[in-house]
Amino acid sequence: MGQVRMLPTPANDVRSADAVRIYPATITVSDTRAIYAAALDKLVADFGADTNVALLDQEPDRVSGWFTFMWGSKANSSGRPVIDI
């Protein structure tokens, strides 16, 4: 399974809702952007809009457990996760 890694540049006081609003705009492929946005919207709903993303590295088991719970068994034949949008 994947690993949760700390951001290379400290992201102090960045709310998850703000990060999720800004990050998808950096993805140029619309289908990919929609899939990432859907996944990140679910993360915000479960972790809270005011969660400081810089502190998520202090809870790697919680974050990886969340991803495993949400999409661990939902893979298509290519092995890529299938996300219901």
Protein Blocks (a to p, Z undefined) as FASTA:
>chain_A
ZZddddfbdcehiafklmmmmmmmmpmblklmmmmmmmmmmmmmmnopklcfklmmmmmm
lmmmmmmmmmmmmccfkopacddZZ
